């Protein structure tokens, strides 16, 4: 009995095996290719390659693009307009500068002349005092009195020099400030018409080493600013 029970599963396994139908003998059936190239396939591949290249170019352009400073950006896309004013010519030919320079030179000459006269008088009185002392022409008390007076005059002269130097310096600063204010005000009104982005200042010993003559507007500025000055002076 045990042998029959053990053998039954083997019989079931053998009987339950499913036999697949055999391929009929003869020439093998043709195999279909996995991928077939057609004209549409070629066009699709070309388009895909083009899109990939375009994508790469766009990314490269974005990465290499440099952000320009705000001063160089222009919403209308027009070029930056820059001109310059020759300050050397302005100092020589601007009538206001000539007038202010004359006033300053007059003040300097007057103050320096006064100081020179006081210094010469002090030197003369000092030489006379020394001669009198050497000749014993005055008493010791008188000599001491004259000496103190001369020392006081010398101290006053030094203080006057300092005071006059301050006066000349202040007048020089006032002249420069007036020129700066006047020129700045004029250029603002001037530029309302021409609308330059920058009006630079150029001078022979300045920081700008080379300047294009075609950008020089000095003659135009001089004509206009001198005309305005003379009309106001009337």
C-alpha positions in Angstrom: 0.0 0.0 0.0 2.8 2.4 0.9 4.5 1.8 -2.5 1.3 2.7 -4.3 0.8 5.9 -2.4 4.3 7.0 -3.0 4.2 6.2 -6.7 1.0 8.1 -7.4 2.4 11.6 -7.3 5.0 10.6 -9.9 2.3 9.3 -12.2 0.3 12.5 -11.7 3.3 14.6 -12.6 4.0 12.6 -15.7 0.4 12.7 -16.8 0.0 16.4 -16.0 2.9 17.5 -18.1 1.7 19.7 -21.1 3.4 19.1 -24.3 3.8 22.3 -26.4 3.1 22.0 -30.1 6.2 21.4 -32.1 7.2 23.8 -34.8 6.5 22.3 -38.1 9.6 21.1 -39.8 10.8 23.0 -42.8 12.3 26.4 -43.6 12.3 28.9 -40.7 9.6 31.6 -40.8 11.0 35.2 -41.5 11.7 37.3 -38.5 10.4 40.9 -38.3 13.1 43.6 -37.7 12.9 45.3 -34.3 13.0 48.8 -35.8 12.2 49.9 -39.4 13.7 53.2 -40.7 11.3 55.3 -42.7 11.4 58.9 -44.0 9.3 60.0 -41.0 11.7 58.3 -38.7 14.7 60.1 -40.3 13.0 63.5 -40.1 12.0 62.9 -36.4 15.6 62.1 -35.5 16.9 65.2 -37.3 14.4 67.3 -35.5 15.3 65.7 -32.2 19.1 66.4 -32.7 18.3 70.0 -33.7 16.3 70.5 -30.5 19.1 69.1 -28.4 21.7 71.3 -30.0 19.5 74.4 -29.6 18.9 73.5 -25.9 22.7 73.2 -25.3 23.4 76.5 -27.0 20.7 78.3 -25.0 22.1 77.0 -21.7 25.6 77.9 -22.7 24.6 81.4 -23.6 22.7 81.9 -20.3 25.7 80.7 -18.3 28.2 82.9 -20.2 26.1 86.1 -20.2 27.6 88.9 -18.2 25.3 91.3 -16.3 26.1 94.9 -17.3 26.2 97.7 -14.7 23.0 99.7 -14.5 24.8 102.8 -15.8 25.5 101.1 -19.1 22.0 99.7 -19.6 19.6 101.6 -21.7 15.9 100.6 -22.0 15.7 102.1 -25.5 18.9 100.3 -26.6 20.6 103.5 -27.8 24.4 103.9 -27.5 26.0 105.7 -24.5 26.7 109.3 -25.5 29.9 110.8 -23.9 31.6 114.2 -24.6 34.2 116.2 -22.8 35.1 119.8 -21.9 38.7 120.9 -22.1 39.4 122.5 -18.7 42.7 124.1 -19.8 40.9 126.0 -22.5 38.1 126.9 -20.1 40.5 128.4 -17.6 42.1 130.6 -20.3 39.0 131.7 -22.2 36.0 131.7 -19.8 35.3 135.4 -19.1 34.0 134.7 -15.6 37.3 133.0 -14.6 39.3 136.0 -16.1 37.3 138.4 -14.0 37.5 136.4 -10.8 41.2 135.8 -11.3 41.7 139.6 -11.7 39.9 140.2 -8.5 41.9 137.6 -6.7 45.2 138.9 -8.0 44.2 142.5 -7.0 43.5 141.3 -3.5 46.7 139.3 -3.3 48.8 142.2 -4.6 47.2 144.7 -2.2 47.7 142.5 0.9 51.2 141.4 -0.1 52.2 145.1 -0.8 50.9 146.1 2.6 52.8 143.3 4.3 56.0 144.2 2.4 55.7 147.8 3.4 55.3 147.0 7.1 58.2 144.6 6.9 60.5 147.2 5.3 59.6 149.8 7.9 60.2 147.3 10.7 63.6 146.4 9.2 64.5 150.1 8.8 63.5 151.0 12.4 65.4 147.9 13.7 68.6 148.9 11.8 68.3 152.5 13.3 67.8 151.1 16.8 70.9 148.9 16.4 73.0 151.8 15.3 71.9 153.9 18.2 72.6 151.2 20.7 76.1 150.6 19.2 76.8 154.3 19.3 75.5 154.6 22.9 73.2 157.3 21.6 70.3 156.3 23.8 70.0 155.2 27.5 69.6 151.6 28.6 66.0 152.2 29.6 65.2 153.9 26.3 66.8 151.1 24.4 64.8 148.5 26.3 61.6 150.5 25.6 62.4 150.7 21.9 63.3 147.0 21.8 60.0 146.0 23.3 58.1 148.1 20.8 60.0 146.6 17.9 59.3 143.1 19.1 55.6 143.9 19.4 55.6 145.2 15.9 57.3 142.0 14.6 54.7 139.9 16.4 51.9 142.0 14.9 53.4 141.6 11.5 53.5 137.8 11.8 49.9 137.8 12.9 49.0 140.0 10.0 50.7 137.7 7.6 48.7 134.7 8.9 45.5 136.7 8.7 46.1 137.9 5.2 47.0 134.4 4.1 43.7 133.2 5.4 41.9 136.0 3.5 43.6 135.0 0.3 42.9 131.3 0.8 39.2 132.0 1.5 38.9 134.2 -1.6 40.5 131.4 -3.7 38.1 128.8 -2.3 35.2 131.2 -2.8 36.3 131.7 -6.4 36.6 128.0 -7.1 33.2 127.3 -5.5 31.6 130.0 -7.6 33.1 128.6 -10.8 32.0 125.1 -9.9 28.4 126.2 -9.1 28.2 128.4 -12.2 29.6 125.8 -14.6 27.5 123.0 -13.1 24.3 125.0 -13.4 25.1 126.0 -17.0 25.9 122.5 -18.1 22.6 121.2 -16.6 20.7 123.7 -18.6 22.8 123.1 -21.7 22.3 119.4 -21.5 18.5 119.7 -21.4 18.8 120.2 -25.2 21.5 117.7 -26.1 20.9 115.1 -23.4 24.4 113.6 -23.2 24.9 110.8 -20.8 28.2 112.1 -19.6 30.1 115.4 -19.9 33.6 114.7 -18.8 36.3 117.2 -17.7 39.6 116.8 -19.6 42.9 118.6 -18.8 46.5 118.0 -20.0 47.7 116.6 -16.7 44.5 114.8 -15.7 43.6 111.2 -15.3 42.3 110.9 -18.9 45.4 110.2 -21.0 43.9 110.3 -24.5 40.7 112.0 -25.7 39.0 111.8 -29.1 38.8 115.3 -30.6 35.5 114.6 -32.2 34.0 114.4 -28.6 35.3 117.8 -27.7 32.5 120.3 -27.1 34.7 123.0 -25.6 34.2 125.7 -28.3 30.4 125.3 -28.2 30.4 125.6 -24.4 32.7 128.6 -24.4 30.6 130.5 -26.9 27.4 129.8 -25.0 28.7 130.4 -21.5 30.6 133.6 -22.3 27.6 135.0 -24.1 25.5 134.3 -21.0 28.1 135.9 -18.7 28.4 139.1 -20.8 24.6 139.4 -21.0 24.3 139.2 -17.2 27.1 141.6 -16.7 25.3 144.4 -18.6 
